[in-house]
């Protein structure tokens, strides 16, 4: 709300133009420079880096890049939080200063009104109660004593009137300054409030970006951890490497973007709050209603082709792929469908026995991190982990991978870039 003061007509009107000058000094935000410029530049760079990091494909990038992106985004969120806190404090301080200036101007306006009323009363008194006839005759007398009396009386009356007039003038000038100060403070407070609103909005956007990226990361964990668990019997070393990489990703996402857990939901290994594995993460927001039980998905129709069991919907395509590869000297094998019950049992062990813990809890909240049942396309029979000529495909330089990269798309199979062996109908 704009500050307005009603004061007598002799007070000059308030003019606020450009930078507000009061008593020779400018009431405006200091020109940016030095440390402030450096801080603004760091803030800009952090924001730009976070924008780039949020575009990383968490499902396909390697562990190092995903972890780096999580850290970069978190650094930006922390900077935004500090900026929002600083701007909010500045807005509160500016508002308090504006209120103090407004009250000072109101007090001076009231004082000026009283002085002008007093001056008016003096003028009226002189008009309605002029000196008596005896006093006037004394003014007309010619003796030195009578002349001295006249001068003393006139000096008393004129001195009192002049004193009040001087007080009016001084108070009027002070009021003009205080009104200008109040208006300048109001403008500064409004600017500070707008900056605070903008920084809080920017913080909200940064947090939204962070949560959106965290969702992708947790989808990645579901896929990679599920595969690692299944690969343990085929390539124990590879499975351990994947588990270690994804454990680092799980720790990073739990640290910077904790997932929600219902109130009272026990954490693995006892207690409530976040998952284990080196300390519970900071609990996220608590849902207001308990999660609904999630029905177990039905087993899809299955067919086995070339020793690989898959969803019947893709069996013919897989058969064609295997035949074409063999014709080119590449003998493909592997594993397809996985029974979801194995993953349910693993989640119950690592995450907890409740429906929420088994079906909904984020994989990074389990100890150790564990994929959610139903998250892997293997459990739908729509993905295959391939071997080529009796060896697991662990490298893009493998002849089996080279053949699949050139030909699998024609049969509706796409690769998950982070896993040379993993091919599915969606690439997930």
C-alpha positions as CSV (number, residue, x, y, z in Angstrom):
1,X,0.0,0.0,0.0
2,X,1.3,3.5,-0.9
3,X,2.1,5.8,2.0
4,X,0.1,9.0,2.1
5,X,0.1,11.9,4.5
6,X,-2.4,14.8,4.6
7,X,-0.7,17.9,5.7
8,X,-1.2,21.7,5.5
9,X,-1.2,23.5,2.2
10,X,2.2,25.3,2.7
11,X,4.0,21.9,2.7
12,X,5.5,21.3,-0.7
13,X,4.1,18.4,-2.7
14,X,6.1,15.1,-2.7
15,X,7.8,14.3,-6.0
16,X,9.4,10.9,-6.3
17,X,11.4,10.6,-9.5
18,X,14.1,8.1,-10.6
19,X,16.5,7.6,-7.7
20,X,15.0,9.1,-4.6
21,X,17.3,11.7,-3.2
22,X,16.9,12.6,0.5
23,X,19.2,15.1,2.2
24,X,21.7,14.8,-0.6
25,X,22.0,11.0,-0.4
26,X,20.4,8.5,-2.8
27,X,18.0,6.0,-1.3
28,X,18.4,3.1,-3.7
29,X,20.0,-0.3,-3.9
30,X,23.8,0.0,-4.1
31,X,25.1,-0.6,-7.6
32,X,26.3,-4.2,-8.0
33,X,30.0,-4.7,-8.0
34,X,32.9,-6.6,-6.5
35,X,31.7,-9.4,-4.2
36,X,28.1,-8.9,-5.2
37,X,28.9,-9.3,-8.9
38,X,31.0,-12.5,-8.2
39,X,28.1,-13.9,-6.1
40,X,25.6,-13.2,-8.9
41,X,27.9,-14.8,-11.4
42,X,28.3,-18.0,-9.3
43,X,24.6,-18.1,-8.8
44,X,24.0,-17.9,-12.6
45,X,26.6,-20.5,-13.4
46,X,25.2,-22.9,-10.8
47,X,21.7,-22.5,-12.2
48,X,22.9,-23.2,-15.8
49,X,24.9,-26.2,-14.7
50,X,21.8,-27.5,-12.8
51,X,19.7,-27.1,-16.0
52,X,22.2,-29.1,-18.0
53,X,22.4,-31.7,-15.3
54,X,18.7,-32.1,-15.1
55,X,18.7,-33.1,-18.8
56,X,20.9,-36.1,-18.2
57,X,19.1,-39.3,-19.1
58,X,19.3,-41.0,-15.7
59,X,18.1,-44.3,-17.2
60,X,20.9,-44.6,-19.7
61,X,23.9,-42.6,-18.4
62,X,26.7,-44.2,-16.4
63,X,26.9,-44.2,-12.6
64,X,29.5,-41.4,-12.5
65,X,27.5,-39.0,-14.6
66,X,24.2,-39.6,-12.8
67,X,25.9,-39.1,-9.4
68,X,27.6,-35.9,-10.7
69,X,24.2,-34.6,-12.0
70,X,22.6,-35.3,-8.6
71,X,25.4,-33.3,-6.8
72,X,25.2,-30.4,-9.3
73,X,21.4,-30.1,-9.0
74,X,21.7,-30.3,-5.2
75,X,24.3,-27.5,-5.1
76,X,21.9,-25.3,-7.1
77,X,19.0,-26.1,-4.7
78,X,21.2,-25.2,-1.7
79,X,22.2,-21.9,-3.3
80,X,18.6,-21.2,-4.2
81,X,17.6,-21.9,-0.6
82,X,20.2,-19.4,0.7
83,X,19.1,-16.8,-1.8
84,X,15.5,-17.2,-0.8
85,X,16.3,-16.9,2.9
86,X,18.4,-13.8,2.3
87,X,15.8,-12.2,0.1
88,X,13.1,-12.9,2.7
89,X,15.1,-11.4,5.5
90,X,15.8,-8.4,3.4
91,X,12.1,-8.0,2.6
92,X,11.2,-8.2,6.3
93,X,13.9,-5.6,7.2
94,X,12.8,-3.2,4.4
95,X,9.2,-3.6,5.5
96,X,10.1,-2.7,9.1
97,X,12.1,0.3,7.9
98,X,9.2,1.5,5.8
99,X,6.8,1.2,8.7
100,X,9.2,3.2,11.0
101,X,9.5,5.9,8.3
102,X,5.7,6.1,7.8
103,X,5.1,6.5,11.6
104,X,7.8,9.2,11.8
105,X,6.1,11.1,9.0
106,X,2.7,10.7,10.6
107,X,4.1,12.1,13.9
108,X,5.6,15.1,12.2
109,X,2.3,15.7,10.3
110,X,0.4,15.7,13.6
111,X,3.0,18.0,15.2
112,X,2.7,20.4,12.2
113,X,-1.0,20.4,12.4
114,X,-0.9,21.4,16.1
115,X,1.6,24.2,15.4
116,X,-0.5,25.6,12.6
117,X,-3.6,25.4,14.8
118,X,-1.7,27.3,17.5
119,X,-0.6,29.9,15.1
120,X,-4.2,30.3,13.9
121,X,-5.4,30.8,17.5
122,X,-2.9,33.5,18.0
123,X,-4.0,35.4,14.9
124,X,-7.7,35.0,15.8
125,X,-7.0,36.2,19.4
126,X,-5.3,39.3,18.1
127,X,-8.2,40.0,15.8
128,X,-11.1,39.5,18.2
129,X,-9.3,40.8,21.4
130,X,-7.4,43.9,20.3
131,X,-5.6,46.1,23.0
132,X,-7.8,48.2,25.2
133,X,-8.2,52.0,24.9
134,X,-6.0,52.7,27.9
135,X,-3.2,50.6,26.4
136,X,-3.6,52.4,23.1
137,X,-3.3,55.8,24.8
138,X,-0.2,54.6,26.5
139,X,1.2,53.7,23.0
140,X,0.4,57.3,22.0
141,X,2.2,58.8,25.0
142,X,5.4,60.6,24.4
143,X,7.5,60.0,27.6
144,X,10.5,57.7,27.5
145,X,9.1,55.4,30.1
146,X,5.9,54.9,28.3
147,X,7.8,54.4,25.0
148,X,9.8,51.6,26.7
149,X,6.7,49.9,27.9
150,X,5.2,50.0,24.5
151,X,8.3,48.5,22.9
152,X,8.5,45.7,25.5
153,X,4.8,44.7,25.0
154,X,5.1,44.6,21.2
155,X,8.4,42.7,21.5
156,X,6.7,40.1,23.7
157,X,3.8,39.6,21.3
158,X,5.8,39.6,18.1
159,X,8.5,37.3,19.6
160,X,5.9,34.7,20.6
161,X,4.3,34.8,17.2
162,X,7.7,34.6,15.4
163,X,8.7,31.6,17.5
164,X,5.6,29.7,16.5
165,X,6.0,30.6,12.9
166,X,9.7,29.4,13.0
167,X,8.5,26.1,14.6
168,X,6.0,25.6,11.8
169,X,8.6,26.2,9.1
170,X,11.1,23.8,10.7
171,X,8.5,21.1,11.3
172,X,7.2,21.6,7.7
173,X,10.7,21.0,6.3
174,X,11.2,18.0,8.5
175,X,7.9,16.5,7.4
176,X,8.8,17.0,3.7
177,X,12.0,15.0,4.3
178,X,10.3,12.3,6.3
179,X,7.6,11.9,3.7
180,X,10.2,11.5,1.0
181,X,12.0,9.0,3.2
182,X,8.8,7.1,3.8
183,X,8.0,6.9,0.1
184,X,11.6,5.8,-0.7
185,X,11.4,3.1,2.1
186,X,8.0,2.0,0.7
187,X,9.5,1.6,-2.8
188,X,12.5,-0.2,-1.5
189,X,10.3,-2.5,0.6
190,X,8.1,-3.3,-2.4
191,X,11.2,-4.1,-4.5
192,X,12.6,-6.3,-1.8
193,X,9.2,-8.1,-1.5
194,X,9.1,-8.7,-5.3
195,X,12.7,-10.1,-5.2
196,X,11.8,-12.4,-2.3
197,X,8.8,-13.7,-4.2
198,X,10.9,-14.3,-7.3
199,X,13.7,-16.1,-5.4
200,X,11.1,-18.3,-3.6
201,X,9.5,-19.1,-6.9
202,X,13.0,-20.0,-8.4
203,X,13.7,-22.2,-5.4
204,X,10.4,-24.0,-6.0
205,X,11.3,-24.6,-9.6
206,X,14.8,-25.9,-8.6
207,X,13.3,-28.3,-6.1
208,X,10.8,-29.5,-8.7
209,X,13.6,-30.2,-11.2
210,X,15.5,-32.0,-8.4
211,X,12.5,-34.2,-7.6
212,X,11.8,-35.0,-11.3
213,X,15.4,-36.1,-11.8
214,X,15.2,-38.1,-8.6
215,X,12.2,-40.0,-10.0
216,X,14.3,-40.9,-13.1
217,X,17.2,-42.0,-10.9
218,X,14.9,-44.3,-8.9
219,X,13.5,-45.8,-12.1
220,X,17.1,-46.5,-13.1
221,X,17.7,-48.2,-9.7
222,X,14.6,-50.4,-10.2
223,X,15.9,-51.6,-13.6
224,X,19.6,-51.9,-12.7
225,X,19.2,-53.5,-9.3
226,X,16.7,-56.0,-10.6
227,X,19.1,-57.0,-13.4
228,X,22.0,-57.3,-11.0
229,X,20.0,-59.6,-8.7
230,X,19.2,-61.9,-11.7
231,X,22.7,-61.8,-13.1
232,X,24.3,-63.1,-9.9
233,X,24.0,-66.7,-11.1
234,X,25.3,-65.9,-14.6
235,X,28.2,-63.5,-13.9
236,X,28.8,-62.9,-10.2
237,X,31.5,-60.3,-10.9
238,X,29.3,-58.3,-13.1
239,X,26.4,-58.5,-10.7
240,X,28.6,-57.2,-7.9
241,X,30.0,-54.3,-10.0
242,X,26.4,-53.2,-10.9
243,X,25.3,-53.5,-7.3
244,X,28.2,-51.4,-6.1
245,X,27.6,-48.7,-8.8
246,X,23.9,-48.5,-8.0
247,X,24.5,-48.5,-4.3
248,X,26.5,-45.3,-4.8
249,X,23.7,-43.8,-6.9
250,X,21.1,-44.8,-4.3
251,X,23.1,-43.2,-1.5
252,X,23.4,-40.0,-3.6
253,X,19.7,-39.7,-4.4
254,X,18.7,-40.5,-0.8
255,X,21.0,-37.8,0.5
256,X,19.8,-35.0,-1.8
257,X,16.2,-35.9,-2.6
258,X,14.7,-38.2,0.1
259,X,11.7,-40.2,-0.9
260,X,8.5,-40.1,1.2
261,X,7.7,-42.7,3.8
262,X,4.4,-43.0,5.6
263,X,4.4,-42.1,9.2
264,X,5.4,-45.0,11.4
265,X,6.7,-47.1,8.5
266,X,9.6,-49.1,9.9
267,X,12.9,-48.8,8.2
268,X,14.9,-51.9,7.3
269,X,16.9,-53.2,10.2
270,X,14.6,-51.5,12.8
271,X,13.4,-48.0,13.6
272,X,11.4,-45.7,11.4
273,X,12.3,-43.2,8.7
274,X,14.8,-43.7,5.9
275,X,16.5,-46.9,4.7
276,X,19.6,-48.3,6.1
277,X,23.0,-48.9,4.5
278,X,25.2,-46.5,6.4
279,X,22.5,-44.3,8.1
280,X,19.0,-43.4,7.5
281,X,18.3,-40.6,5.0
282,X,16.4,-37.5,6.1
283,X,12.7,-38.5,6.1
284,X,10.7,-36.9,3.3
285,X,7.2,-35.5,3.5
286,X,4.7,-37.9,5.1
287,X,1.6,-38.8,3.0
288,X,-1.6,-37.8,4.7
289,X,-3.3,-41.2,4.0
290,X,-1.8,-44.7,4.1
291,X,-0.9,-46.3,0.8
292,X,-3.5,-48.6,-0.7
293,X,-2.6,-52.3,-1.1
294,X,-1.4,-52.9,-4.6
295,X,-2.7,-56.1,-6.3
296,X,0.0,-58.5,-7.5
297,X,0.2,-58.3,-11.3
298,X,-0.9,-61.5,-13.1
299,X,1.7,-63.8,-14.8
300,X,1.8,-62.9,-18.5
301,X,1.2,-65.5,-21.2
302,X,4.6,-67.1,-21.8
303,X,6.4,-69.0,-24.6
304,X,9.9,-70.5,-24.7
305,X,11.9,-69.8,-27.9
306,X,15.5,-71.1,-28.3
307,X,15.7,-71.8,-24.6
308,X,14.5,-68.2,-23.7
309,X,11.1,-67.7,-22.0
310,X,9.4,-64.5,-23.0
311,X,5.9,-63.0,-23.2
312,X,4.0,-64.7,-25.9
313,X,3.4,-61.4,-27.6
314,X,7.1,-61.1,-28.6
315,X,7.9,-64.8,-29.0
316,X,7.7,-64.8,-32.8
317,X,9.9,-61.7,-33.1
318,X,12.5,-63.3,-30.8
319,X,12.4,-66.5,-32.9
320,X,13.1,-64.5,-36.0
321,X,15.9,-62.7,-34.3
322,X,17.6,-65.9,-33.2
323,X,17.4,-67.4,-36.7
324,X,18.8,-64.4,-38.4
325,X,21.7,-64.2,-35.9
326,X,22.6,-67.8,-36.4
327,X,22.6,-67.3,-40.1
328,X,25.3,-64.7,-39.6
329,X,27.3,-67.0,-37.3
330,X,26.1,-65.5,-34.0
331,X,24.5,-68.0,-31.6
332,X,22.3,-66.0,-29.2
333,X,21.0,-67.3,-25.9
334,X,20.1,-65.8,-22.6
335,X,17.3,-65.3,-20.1
336,X,14.0,-63.5,-20.4
337,X,11.0,-63.8,-18.1
338,X,11.6,-63.6,-14.3
339,X,9.1,-64.6,-11.7
340,X,8.0,-61.5,-9.8
341,X,7.7,-63.6,-6.6
342,X,11.5,-63.7,-6.3
343,X,11.6,-59.9,-6.3
344,X,8.7,-59.7,-3.8
345,X,10.6,-62.0,-1.4
346,X,13.8,-59.9,-1.8
347,X,11.9,-56.7,-1.1
348,X,10.2,-58.2,2.0
349,X,13.7,-59.1,3.3
350,X,15.4,-55.8,2.5
351,X,12.6,-53.3,2.7
352,X,10.0,-54.5,5.1
353,X,6.8,-56.6,5.2
354,X,4.1,-54.0,4.5
355,X,2.5,-53.4,1.2
356,X,4.1,-50.0,1.0
357,X,7.6,-51.5,1.7
358,X,7.2,-54.2,-0.9
359,X,5.5,-52.3,-3.7
360,X,6.0,-48.6,-3.3
361,X,9.1,-47.8,-1.2
362,X,11.8,-46.2,-3.2
363,X,14.7,-48.7,-3.9
364,X,17.2,-46.3,-2.1
365,X,15.2,-46.6,1.1
366,X,15.9,-50.3,1.4
367,X,19.0,-51.9,2.9
368,X,20.6,-52.8,0.7
369,X,18.9,-50.9,-2.2
370,X,16.4,-53.2,-3.9
371,X,14.3,-52.8,-7.0
372,X,10.5,-52.6,-6.7
373,X,8.6,-55.7,-8.0
374,X,7.1,-55.2,-11.4
375,X,9.5,-52.4,-12.4
376,X,11.6,-54.6,-14.7
377,X,10.4,-55.5,-18.2
378,X,11.8,-59.0,-17.5
379,X,8.9,-59.5,-15.1
380,X,6.6,-58.8,-18.0
381,X,8.5,-61.1,-20.3
382,X,9.4,-58.2,-22.6
383,X,13.2,-58.1,-22.1
384,X,16.1,-60.5,-22.7
385,X,19.6,-60.5,-21.4
386,X,21.6,-62.0,-24.2
387,X,24.6,-64.3,-24.5
388,X,26.5,-64.6,-27.7
389,X,28.3,-67.8,-28.7
390,X,28.1,-69.0,-25.1
391,X,29.4,-65.8,-23.5
392,X,27.5,-63.1,-21.6
393,X,27.5,-59.8,-23.6
394,X,29.3,-57.4,-21.3
395,X,30.9,-55.0,-23.8
396,X,29.9,-53.1,-26.8
397,X,33.0,-54.5,-28.6
398,X,31.5,-58.0,-28.3
399,X,30.6,-59.4,-31.8
400,X,27.2,-60.3,-30.4
401,X,26.5,-56.7,-29.4
402,X,27.7,-55.4,-32.8
403,X,25.3,-57.8,-34.6
404,X,22.4,-56.8,-32.3
405,X,23.1,-53.1,-32.7
406,X,22.9,-53.5,-36.4
407,X,19.9,-55.9,-36.6
408,X,17.8,-56.1,-33.4
409,X,15.7,-53.0,-34.3
410,X,14.2,-54.8,-37.3
411,X,12.7,-57.3,-34.8
412,X,11.4,-54.7,-32.4
413,X,14.3,-54.9,-29.8
414,X,16.2,-51.9,-28.4
415,X,19.2,-51.7,-26.1
416,X,19.5,-50.1,-22.7
417,X,22.8,-48.2,-23.3
418,X,24.1,-48.7,-19.8
419,X,23.7,-52.6,-20.2
420,X,25.1,-54.1,-23.5
421,X,23.4,-57.4,-22.7
422,X,19.9,-55.9,-22.0
423,X,17.4,-55.7,-25.0
424,X,13.7,-55.0,-24.7
425,X,10.7,-53.7,-26.6
426,X,11.2,-50.2,-25.2
427,X,15.0,-50.0,-24.5
428,X,14.2,-49.8,-20.8
